[in-house]
């Protein structure tokens, strides 16, 4: 199960510092303690910034839909989405992705 998440910043927000900092911390934590800091079922996560620096794209690969649903049901995920309020121009847009064959 793959998905892409589009995050668009508010015009008054200068940078995506918080998300970049959080993403870097997660990558470092996952490398050092995958059993504690990695949500169960995630296989890959990667963050990209658009050239205009107004949008970030987060690409995730999950074991299956159930693992993604479980992740979204966790209190820590709700807290992250709550923290986005006020500095995103719109709610995060989550898109299911299919590989090309």
CORDA-V217045 format. One record per backbone hydrogen bond with DSSP energy under -1.0 kcal/mol. NH is the residue of the N-H (numbers start at 1). CO is the residue of the C=O. E is the energy in kcal/mol with one decimal. If there is no record, write none. Layout:
((NH & CO & E) (NH & CO & E))
This chain:
((3 & 60 & -2.3) (4 & 95 & -2.7) (5 & 58 & -2.4) (6 & 93 & -2.7) (7 & 56 & -2.7) (9 & 54 & -2.4) (10 & 87 & -2.1) (13 & 10 & -1.4) (20 & 16 & -2.6) (21 & 17 & -2.9) (22 & 18 & -2.7) (23 & 19 & -3.0) (24 & 20 & -2.5) (25 & 21 & -2.3) (26 & 22 & -2.6) (27 & 23 & -2.5) (28 & 24 & -2.5) (29 & 25 & -2.9) (30 & 26 & -2.9) (31 & 27 & -1.8) (32 & 28 & -1.6) (33 & 29 & -3.5) (36 & 33 & -1.2) (37 & 33 & -2.2) (38 & 34 & -1.2) (42 & 39 & -1.7) (43 & 61 & -3.5) (44 & 61 & -1.6) (46 & 59 & -2.4) (48 & 57 & -2.7) (50 & 55 & -2.8) (53 & 50 & -2.1) (56 & 7 & -2.6) (57 & 48 & -2.9) (58 & 5 & -2.5) (59 & 46 & -3.1) (60 & 3 & -2.7) (61 & 44 & -2.7) (62 & 1 & -3.8) (63 & 41 & -3.2) (68 & 64 & -1.6) (69 & 65 & -2.8) (70 & 66 & -2.6) (71 & 67 & -2.0) (72 & 68 & -2.4) (73 & 69 & -1.2) (74 & 71 & -1.3) (78 & 74 & -1.7) (79 & 75 & -2.2) (80 & 76 & -1.8) (81 & 77 & -2.5) (82 & 78 & -2.2) (83 & 79 & -2.0) (84 & 80 & -1.0) (85 & 82 & -1.1) (87 & 84 & -1.6) (88 & 84 & -1.1) (89 & 8 & -3.1) (93 & 6 & -2.2) (95 & 4 & -3.3) (97 & 2 & -2.8))
